[in-house]
Amino acid sequence: MKVPLDLLGIALIVVVIVEFSADLSPGWESALGAVNWFIYVAFALNFLVQFALAPFKGRYLRRNWLAAISVLLPALRALRVLRAVRAAARSLRLVRVLTATNRGTRSLNYMLRGHQFGRVLGLTVAVIAVGAAVLAYFETGGGQLGTGYGEALWWATAFVTTLGSDFQPGTVEGRIVATLLVVWGLGVFGFLTGAVASYFVGQDAAGGDVAGVTGEEIRDLRQEVAELKAMLGEALATRRAEGGEERRT
């Protein structure tokens, strides 16, 4: 079930972006809700089966605590009639986004394994897209961000690239998302800096050893090595023959 679940994880990212950034009609909203529930049921069943098969339940929960939260969220949403839960409904939506993004990025990371730069680039694009959708949802009406997803995408990109801007999130949820985007950007640019430095160091090392060596020169060196091996073999054979004659004498 690894591949189908990874595909559903990537689809979950798309669902979250559309849900938080687009103004949907009732029909499309119902269809999106059905897709969302289908993905949730698939992940919940996978989590429950793995939990039942895990020999150490506590260790499994510690390693998959975000997945456990994502399974419990619908149950918490069912309790929204309570005043305390109703007051925290916005924060619960943010937690659901974080768990969905975690699941989707893990799937994307697995599918892009073996392509280190492409994997980092794909994960960064996904994080920016989700972050922009969340900012557009929570910061709507704040007077700075506006209501468009395009403008939110610009602010999310500015946070990740650490360019800085005059936009300051006005909600707690928006500030949390902005902080996570900045942290992600610092990690990505640290990776890119190391990759570029490693590339140039490798180029310098290779250039210092073999620069200017042609194919013809390499062939001449191989021929000389072969001649030296032949001469060494003849010398050893002569030495053995002389040693045999001395022993007979």
N, C-alpha and C positions, 0 to 999 in steps of 0.2 A: 504493500500500500504506500510505499515511500513516494513514488512518482506521482500518483493521483493526489496525495495529500500536499505535495510540493506545488502542484499546479493550483490546487484550491487555495494554498497560502498566497500565491501571487494574485489570484483572483480576488482574495480578500482585501489586498491593498487597493485594487481598483474600486471595489465596492465602498471602502471607507472614503476614498477621495471623492467619488461621485456623491455619496451621502452627505458629506460635510461641505461641499463646495457648490453643488448644483441646486437650483430651485426646481424640484420635480413636481410633475402633475400627480394627482392621487393614484392614477393607474401605474405610472412608473414607480411611484413610491411603494406600492403594494408588491410589484414585481421585484424590486430591489430588496424589500423585506423578506420575500420568499427565498431569494438567493442567499441572503444573509443567514437565515435560519437553516438552510440546507448545509451551508459550510459549517455553521456552529455544531449541528448534529454530527457531522462527519468527524470534526475534531474532538467533540465530547466523547463519542464512542471510542475513538482511537486512544484518548487519554484514559478512559475507564478500563479498557482492555489491557493497556500497558501497566496500569496501576495494579490490576488484579494479578498479572503475571510477574510483577516485580518481586523478587525475593526479600528485599528490604524496603518496606513502604516509606519509612521516614526519609531514607536517602533519596528515594525517587521523588518525593515531594519537595525536598530541598533543591534538587536539580531542576525541577520543572514547576516552580512555584508560580511563574507567570501563566503557564498553561492551566494550572489549577484555578487561578483567579478568573481566567477567561471562561472556564466552565461554570463558575459560581455566579458570574455577572447576571445572566438572565433571571436567576432566582432572586437576586437583589433588586432587579428592576420590577419584579412582580410584587415587591413590598413597598412600592412607591406611594401607596396610600398612607403610609406612616409619615408624619411630618418631618422627622429627622432625615429619613431616606429621601423624601421629596426635596428637601433643601440641598442635599448632596447630589442631586441627579446630574448636574452639569459635570461635577468631578467624576462621577461614575462613567460618563460618556468619554471623558479624557482617558480614564483607565482602560476602557474598552479599546480605544484607539491605540494605546501603547501596547496592549497585549496582541491586538491584530497586527500591528506593525512588526512586533517581535516575531510573530509566526511567519509573516510574509517575507521578512528579510532573511530569516533562517532558511526558508525554502529557496529564495533567490541565491543565497550564498552557496547552498548545496549544488544548485543547477549550474552555477558559474565556476565551480571548483576547477582548478588547473589553469585558470586565466586570472592571475592575480590583479593586474591593472583593470581588466574589464569587470571583475567582481567588485572592486572598490568603486569604480565609476557607476555601475548599475545600482549598487546599494545607496550611493550618494544621491542619485537621481530619485530613487524611491523615497528616501528620507525627506528630500526637499519637497516632493510632490505631496506627501502626506502632511508634512509640517505646514505647508501653505494652506491646505484644506482646513486644518484645525485652526490656524490663525484666522482665516476668513470666517469660520463659524463662531469662534468665541469673541473676536474683536469687532464684529459687525456693529455699527452704530457708535463706535468709539470716537469717531471724528477724524482719526488719522489714517486708518487702514482703508476705510471705504467698504464696499460690498463686493468688489470684483475679485475673482480668483486670480486673475492675471497680476493685479497689484500685490496680492498676498504672496504670489510666487516670487515676485521681485524681492519682497522683504525676507522671505525664507532663504533665498539665494544669498542675500546680503549677510544674513546671520551665519550661514555655513561658511562662506568665504571670508568671514570676519572683516568685511570691508567697513562696517560701521555705518550707522544711519541715524537720522533724527527721530525715527519711529521708536516709541517705547510702548510695549504692551500695557493695556490698562486693566486686564483681568489676571487673576492668579493663574488660571489655566494657560493663558497666553504667555505669561512670564516663564512658566515651567517649560513650555514648548520651545520658546526662544532660547532658554538656557541649554536645553538638550541639543538644539541645532548648533549652537556655538561650540559645545563640547565635541560634537561629531565633527565639525569643521576643523577643530584643532587636531583631532586624531588623524583625519584624512590628510591634512597638509603636512603633518609629521611623517606620514607614510610616503607621500610624494617626494618630500625633501630627501628622505633616506634612499628612495629608489633612484632619484636623479644622481645623488652623490655616489651610490654604488655603481651606476652606469659609467660615470666619468672616471672613477677609480679603475674600473675594469678596462676601460679604453686605454688609460695611461699605461697600465701594466702590460697589456698586449702590445701596445705601440713601442714600448721600450725594449721588447725582446725580439720581435720579428719584423720591425719596420724595415722596409727596403729589401727584404729577402725575396728573391724571385724563384720561380719554379725550377729554372735551370740550375741555380746555385744549390737548391735542395737535392736535385738529382746528382750533381757532382759530389756532394757530401755523402750521399748514400753509396756511390760507387767507391769513394775512398774508404769508407767503413768496410765495404765488402772486400776490397783488396787487402786491408789490414787484417781482417779475419782470416783470409786465405794465407797470408804470410805467417800469421801466428800459428795456424794449423800445420804448415810445413815445418816451422821451427820445432814445434812440439814433436812431430813425427820423427824428425832427424835426431832429436835428443833421446827419444825412446830407443831408436835403432842403435845409437852409440852406447847407451846404457846396457843394452842386450849383449853387444859384442864384448864389453868389458867384463860382464859376468861370465860369459863363456870362456874368456881368456883366464 
